[in-house]
Each structure stands twice: as C-alpha cells, then as structure tokens.
Amino acid sequence: MKGKLETIGLCLGWFALITQFFLMLQNRQTGIPEMIIRFFSFFTILTNILVALYFTASTFNLKIVPFKWFFSKGTLTAITAFILIVGLVYQIALRGVWQPTGLQYIVDELLHTIIPLYVFIYWCFNVSKNDLQIKPIFRWLLYPVLFIIFILVRGYFSGFYPYPFLDVPEIGYDKTLLNIVIIFITTLTMLTILLLVGKTIIKKQTKIQ
C-alpha cells in the first residue's frame, strides 16, 4: 500500500510540474531564460519539486546522493508543512487573484490543493518517530529564509516578484516585512501542529501494537 501511495504521488507531482512548465513556456511574455528563472522563483514550484523528489526517492528506494537526503530525520514532516502552507496561502491570499481555465485550472488545483492534501494524508499514514525530530525539522526553516532573500534581491534588480504579498514596489517594505513575519508565524504554527498530531498518531499506533 505504501509503495502505491508513493507511486501515485510521484506521478501527480511530476505531471503537474512538467505540465506547468510547458504552459508557462507556451504563454511566456519574456525570453526563455527569464521564463525559466521565473518558473523556479515560485515557492509553489520549488516545494512541489521537493514533494516529487521525495516520492521518487521513496518509490525507487534511492539511497544515493542527493536522494538519500530525503530519508533524513524530520524531512517528511518539514516537506509536509511547507506543501500545506503552499495550499493554505493559495486558498486564502491567491485564489481570487486569477481564474485559470482548461488544463491550467487542472494543474493549478493539483499544485495548490490536491497534492498538499495528498501529502498530508500520506504523512498521516506513514509518519514515524524519526519524522518528528525537532532539531532536523526546524533546520528546514533555512529553506523559506533563503527563498525570501532570493526573491527580494532578485526582485530589486529585475522588478519581478512572484507573489503580490512580496511585491515591494507595490506594497512597500513595511507591509512586505509584515507579510514575511506572518508567513514565518504560520510556518512555525504548521510545524508545531504537525509535531503534536504526529505524536498523537504514534501513541495510537503504539497502543494498537
């Protein structure tokens, strides 16, 4: 059963990512190099890549570098937290920004709704004590920190900001900083909730055994 869930996750993830790439390529309003940089400038894309790589490593039991990194303590919980934040931020702040249709709508729902829910369900059934190690999990906070630094620095020079809540020229530094603080509070809250839920799941599993 676990193997089937991982295979499904692998297929969903790579289908959504590859299709989104070609949709952006087809509808690009910039040169291809800039379009590629912008594609990898979305937290949604980067986090879904992490999800797809995790399921790929798990499906094929890839213990070689860099795939063995996905078997590290706390990795599954951290990735689950980040993909849930992708879904949460989209539903609250971004769903009303645009109304995709056709294939773009399907891909959009996969990246922001279906895959986050799927990963959470997978986590609920497969979380272990190693996935609840606090220090390894909180080291993952470096990921959103580096992402935000990259977006702000590149945005300053290129004028492109992938998300309206990080668009400094449009909303100003004060509101951008406030949004960043809210994002990190949300991240810490999500990680804390997963740790508490995970411990509850482990206790129930122990009682059943």
C-alpha positions as CSV (number, residue, x, y, z in Angstrom):
1,M,0.0,0.0,0.0
2,K,2.8,2.4,0.9
3,G,4.5,1.8,-2.4
4,K,1.4,2.5,-4.3
5,L,0.8,5.8,-2.5
6,E,4.4,6.9,-3.3
7,T,4.0,5.9,-7.0
8,I,0.7,7.9,-7.2
9,G,2.4,10.9,-5.5
10,L,5.3,10.7,-7.9
11,C,3.0,10.7,-11.0
12,L,0.8,13.5,-9.7
13,G,3.9,15.6,-8.8
14,W,5.9,15.3,-12.0
15,F,2.8,15.6,-14.2
16,A,1.7,18.8,-12.6
17,L,5.3,20.3,-12.6
18,I,6.1,19.3,-16.2
19,T,2.7,20.5,-17.5
20,Q,3.0,23.8,-15.6
21,F,6.5,24.3,-17.2
22,F,5.2,23.9,-20.7
23,L,2.2,26.0,-20.1
24,M,4.4,28.8,-18.9
25,L,6.7,28.2,-21.9
26,Q,3.7,28.4,-24.2
27,N,2.3,31.6,-22.7
28,R,5.5,33.4,-21.9
29,Q,5.9,37.1,-22.3
30,T,9.6,37.1,-21.8
31,G,12.6,35.3,-23.2
32,I,13.1,31.6,-22.4
33,P,16.0,32.1,-19.9
34,E,13.9,34.7,-17.9
35,M,10.9,32.4,-18.1
36,I,12.9,29.5,-16.7
37,I,14.2,31.7,-13.8
38,R,10.7,32.9,-13.1
39,F,9.4,29.3,-13.1
40,F,11.8,28.4,-10.3
41,S,11.1,31.6,-8.5
42,F,7.7,30.3,-7.2
43,F,7.6,28.7,-3.7
44,T,4.8,26.6,-5.1
45,I,7.0,25.1,-7.8
46,L,10.1,24.6,-5.6
47,T,8.0,22.9,-2.8
48,N,6.2,20.7,-5.3
49,I,9.6,19.7,-6.7
50,L,10.7,18.7,-3.2
51,V,7.5,16.6,-2.9
52,A,8.0,14.9,-6.3
53,L,11.7,14.2,-5.5
54,Y,10.7,12.7,-2.1
55,F,8.2,10.4,-3.7
56,T,10.7,9.5,-6.4
57,A,13.4,8.6,-3.9
58,S,10.9,6.6,-1.8
59,T,9.4,4.7,-4.8
60,F,12.7,3.6,-6.2
61,N,14.5,3.5,-2.8
62,L,17.2,5.8,-4.0
63,K,19.9,5.9,-1.3
64,I,22.4,7.7,-3.4
65,V,23.3,11.4,-3.2
66,P,21.3,13.6,-3.3
67,F,18.2,11.4,-3.0
68,K,19.3,9.8,0.3
69,W,18.8,13.3,1.9
70,F,15.0,12.7,1.6
71,F,15.3,9.8,4.1
72,S,16.8,12.1,6.7
73,K,15.1,12.6,10.1
74,G,12.4,15.2,10.0
75,T,12.4,15.6,6.2
76,L,8.9,14.2,5.6
77,T,7.3,16.4,8.3
78,A,9.1,19.5,7.0
79,I,8.1,18.9,3.4
80,T,4.5,18.2,4.5
81,A,4.4,21.5,6.5
82,F,5.7,23.5,3.5
83,I,3.3,22.0,1.0
84,L,0.4,22.6,3.3
85,I,1.5,26.2,3.6
86,V,1.5,26.4,-0.2
87,G,-2.1,25.2,-0.2
88,L,-3.1,27.4,2.7
89,V,-1.6,30.6,1.3
90,Y,-3.2,29.9,-2.1
91,Q,-6.6,29.4,-0.7
92,I,-6.5,32.5,1.5
93,A,-4.5,35.0,-0.5
94,L,-4.2,34.0,-4.1
95,R,-7.2,32.1,-5.3
96,G,-9.1,35.2,-6.1
97,V,-6.2,36.8,-8.0
98,W,-6.8,34.9,-11.2
99,Q,-9.2,32.4,-12.6
100,P,-7.4,29.8,-14.7
101,T,-9.3,27.6,-17.2
102,G,-8.8,24.3,-19.0
103,L,-5.6,22.5,-18.4
104,Q,-4.2,25.4,-16.4
105,Y,-7.0,25.0,-14.0
106,I,-6.3,21.3,-13.5
107,V,-2.6,21.9,-13.0
108,D,-3.3,24.8,-10.6
109,E,-5.6,22.6,-8.5
110,L,-3.0,19.8,-8.4
111,L,-0.2,22.1,-7.3
112,H,-2.2,24.1,-4.7
113,T,-4.9,21.8,-3.5
114,I,-4.8,18.1,-4.4
115,I,-1.1,17.5,-3.9
116,P,-1.0,19.3,-0.5
117,L,-3.9,17.2,0.7
118,Y,-2.4,14.1,-0.7
119,V,0.9,14.6,1.0
120,F,-0.9,15.3,4.3
121,I,-2.8,12.1,4.1
122,Y,0.3,10.2,3.1
123,W,2.1,11.7,6.2
124,C,-0.7,10.7,8.5
125,F,-0.3,7.1,7.4
126,N,3.5,7.0,7.3
127,V,4.8,9.4,10.0
128,S,7.3,7.8,12.3
129,K,9.3,8.9,15.4
130,N,12.2,9.9,13.1
131,D,9.9,12.3,11.2
132,L,9.2,14.1,14.5
133,Q,12.7,15.0,15.5
134,I,12.5,18.7,16.4
135,K,16.1,19.9,15.5
136,P,16.2,18.4,12.0
137,I,12.7,19.8,11.3
138,F,13.5,23.3,12.4
139,R,16.7,23.3,10.4
140,W,14.4,23.3,7.4
141,L,13.4,26.9,8.2
142,L,16.5,27.9,6.3
143,Y,14.6,26.9,3.1
144,P,12.0,29.7,3.3
145,V,14.6,32.1,4.6
146,L,16.8,31.6,1.5
147,F,13.8,31.7,-0.8
148,I,12.6,35.1,0.5
149,I,16.1,36.6,0.4
150,F,16.4,35.4,-3.2
151,I,13.1,36.8,-4.2
152,L,13.7,40.2,-2.6
153,V,17.3,40.6,-4.0
154,R,16.3,39.4,-7.5
155,G,13.1,41.4,-7.4
156,Y,15.1,44.6,-6.6
157,F,17.3,44.1,-9.8
158,S,14.7,42.5,-12.1
159,G,11.4,44.1,-11.0
160,F,9.8,40.6,-10.9
161,Y,8.1,39.5,-7.7
162,P,6.2,36.1,-8.0
163,Y,3.7,36.9,-5.3
164,P,1.7,40.2,-4.6
165,F,2.4,39.9,-0.8
166,L,6.2,40.2,-1.5
167,D,5.9,42.9,-4.2
168,V,8.0,45.6,-2.5
169,P,7.4,48.4,-5.1
170,E,3.7,47.8,-5.0
171,I,3.0,47.5,-1.2
172,G,6.2,48.9,0.3
173,Y,8.8,47.5,2.7
174,D,6.7,47.8,5.9
175,K,3.8,45.7,4.5
176,T,6.2,43.2,2.9
177,L,8.1,42.7,6.2
178,L,4.7,42.3,8.0
179,N,3.7,39.6,5.4
180,I,7.1,37.8,5.9
181,V,6.5,37.8,9.7
182,I,3.0,36.4,9.2
183,I,4.4,33.7,6.8
184,F,7.0,32.6,9.4
185,I,4.5,32.6,12.2
186,T,2.3,30.4,10.0
187,T,5.2,28.1,9.2
188,L,6.1,27.7,12.9
189,T,2.4,27.1,13.7
190,M,2.1,24.5,11.0
191,L,5.2,22.7,12.1
192,T,4.0,22.7,15.7
193,I,0.6,21.3,14.8
194,L,2.2,18.5,12.7
195,L,4.5,17.6,15.6
196,L,1.5,17.4,18.0
197,V,-0.6,15.4,15.6
198,G,2.3,13.2,14.7
199,K,2.9,12.3,18.4
200,T,-0.8,11.5,18.8
201,I,-0.6,9.2,15.8
202,I,2.5,7.4,17.1
203,K,0.9,6.9,20.6
204,K,-2.2,5.4,19.0
205,Q,-0.1,3.1,16.9
206,T,1.9,2.0,20.0
207,K,-1.4,1.2,21.8
208,I,-2.7,-0.9,18.9
209,Q,0.6,-2.9,18.8
